[in-house]
Amino acid sequence: MLPTSIEKAVPMWNRYHQPVTLDEALELLAEYKENCRIIAGGTDLILELEAGLRPGVETLIDITRIPGLDGITLDEEDTIHIGPMVSHNDAADSKLIIEQALPLAQASWSVGAPQIRNRGTIAGNLITASPANDTITPLMALGAVVRLRSSAGSREVPLADFFTGVRKTVMRADEFLAEIHFPALKSGQRGVFVKVGLRKAQAISVLNTAAVLTFEDQTVQQAAITLGAVAPTIVHAADAEKYLIGKQLTPEVIAEAARLTLEAAAPIDDLRGTAGYRRYMVEVIARRALTQLAENSQAQGLPRNMARLATSRTTPRLSTTAVHNGQQEPIRTTINGQPYTLTAGQEKTLLDLLREDAGLIGTKEGCAEGECGACTVFLDGEAVMSCLVPAPRAHSAEIVTIEGLRTGENLHPVQQAFIDAAAVQCGYCTPGFLMSAAKLLEEIPQPNREQIRQALTGNLCRCTGYYKIIDAVEAAAQRSSK
């Protein structure tokens, strides 16, 4: 059931800070401690706040204006460093990650849909600390370490020691996850990530696994096999890891290693699957992962030239001026090329700000959970689910909604194509589909059908299906090329 208007009237936060230096963010953390949270993508945190899972949190500290936090680098010691603002799409599309940390690229690509991956961060995935979160499993197998910072100093914690339970970590209230780092895969090392979900996209893991093996002349010298969503935290299949040392990946060895992997699992029944199903599938995905590594076919399935639904940002993402939005400070933004000064709505989502305060009702609310895509808008050049974006993030940003697609009296090519192909159907989900399609054609002017499908995985249609929608996007691309 959707939240009622009375429930939505309750502010989700009272103070929203957007510092421009890390030192300022750390000072705010030290000041507010348990009563605040860092927000980067916010794709988990907004839902937790709306559901009342973060009682006492009245202050959000938005780090998106701090420069230098979105880097993916390789140092002279062949260690990969990932900043706290690196999104899932950044990782999935990174040449460095694909070539030297493939399991992380695969896991990042499997998260949500393009709009979610544009906002959600790897660091945020770790901090949420759900055993079903996809990127934790490969990072554990890769031997990742997190660097935590506070105003009092910094410390490094191996990822294996970071989690203390479901949604629990060793982080103190005044600490900030400043970096993730791990050794890059070298010659002779192979890694893979395998996930089981209830659908191909927008699916939380029923279970997943990552395997990283070191070979010498086809013989395993080292092994790391980790499992997600089968225990309160991500776990190593220690018996299977030990068994593989000194062996070649024959079908018999793979079968025995898969059986031993099961011994590390202690699954439960939940809405996504029974414990019995998970126990059965542990062997299946372990065998699948090891077979791919044996065949050196682990890179199959990760698309190249993927549809990110993101283009060059039309407005600088970073500002030199800190912003502190309480209940009084106005939000000054640009929507569809027009300046807006909004004096209310600082404590709500961007979706509600657009509809209730800016009066732009073309953007729809379908689920309010980032599942349906009806609320898709462009935020500084990226398609995002506006139901998961805090309204103050609109300050100094450039936003495009469905009302801004047309040029004067001329419809956008995808709008006209939807009419011509009878792809509109009931119309409720159409604004989200149009926004995703328009951004796809801006990013990849001549997409193939697979790229069109990728681009639309974050948009759900409840009428009859997607064939006419895909045909319409393909027709719009052909029309635009003439």
C-alpha positions, 0 to 999 in steps of 0.5 A: 500500500502506498504511503498516505498524504498524512504519512508523507507530511512527516519530514524525513529530516530537519537539516540537510548539509552539502559541504564542499570539503571532506574536513567540513563533512567530518566536522558535521559527523562529529557534531551530530553523531548518531543523529545524522547520516552521510548520503551519496546516492541515497538509494537505500537510505531514503527507503530506510528513512521513509520506513522509519528504520533510522529513528533519531536521524534528523540530519543528512550530510550530502557529500556529492559536492566534495571533489575527488571522491569519485575516482577509480585508480591503480597505484604503483603497487597494483592496488585498486582504489575506489572512492566513496562516490563511485557509482555502480555504473562507474564500476561496471563501465570502468576498463580498469575494473573490468580487466583487473577486478571483473567480479566487481564489474559483474556485481555492479552491473547486476545492481538494480537498473540504470537509474539506480546504478547512476545514483547508488554507490559501492561504498553505500552498498557496503555500509547498508550491510545487507547480506544480499547486497551484490558488491560485498561478495566480490569485494570480500573475495578480492581481499578488500580493505576499507579506510574509515575516517573521522575528525580524530583520525583514520583506520583501515579495516579488512572487509572480512572484519567490517560486518558484525551482523545483518545491517551492522558494521564496525563503523562509529557514528562519527566515521566516514567510509573514505576509500575501498582498496584491494589488489588488482587481479594479476596474470594467472588470476581469474575471478567471476560473480554469479547471481540468482535473482527472481528476474533479470533486472531490478532483482535483489539477490536470492543468493550470489557467489564470487570466486577468485582463483590463482592458477599456475599451469592450470593448477589452483594455487590460491582460492577465495569463494564467497557467498551472499544471502545465505548467512547473516553476513557474507561468508567464505566457503573455507572448506572448498577453498582449501580443497581446491589448492593443488588441484586442476578444475576437472569436472570431478573436482568442480563437483566436490568443491561445489558440494563443500561450498554448501557447508558454508551456507546457513540460509533462511526462508524469506520472501525471495526464496526458501532455505531449501531452495537456497541450499540447492542453488549454492551448489549450482552457482558454485559449480557454474562459477568454477566451470566458467573459471575452468573454461576461462569464459567468465567475462561472458554476459557483461555487455560492452558499450552498455547503456548507462542512461548518462551523458556529459553533465550539463551543469557542473556536479561540484560547487565551490559553495557549501549549502545548508538547507534547513526548513527555511532556506530556498532551493534554487534550481533549473528545471527544463531550462527555467530557473525555479526558487522553491521555498518549501519542500526541503524535507521531501523527495525530489519526486514530491518537490517536482509534483507538489512544489514545482507543479510539474505533475508529468513525473509519476509516482508508481511505487515510491521505492525505485522499482517501477521507473515512472518517476525517472528524470534527468539530474545533471545529465543522468537518468535517476529515480526521483523518488530516491533523491532528496529534494535539496539535491536539486539546489544548483542542479539542472533537472529535466522532466517529461515536460521538458522533452519537447522543443516548442510545439515539436514532440521529441522523436521518442514521443512521436514514435510512441504515438505512431507505434501505439506504445502508450497503452494506459499511459501511466508508466509512459513518462518514465519510458520516454525519459529512459528512451530519450536519454538512451538516444542521447547517449547511444544514437543508434542502439541495438535492441539489446541496448534498448532492453538494457535501457528500459530495465528500470521501467515497468509496464503493467499493461500488455508488454514491451514489444511495441515500446521497444519497436517505438524506441527503435523507430525513433532512433532510425528517424533521428538518424535521417 
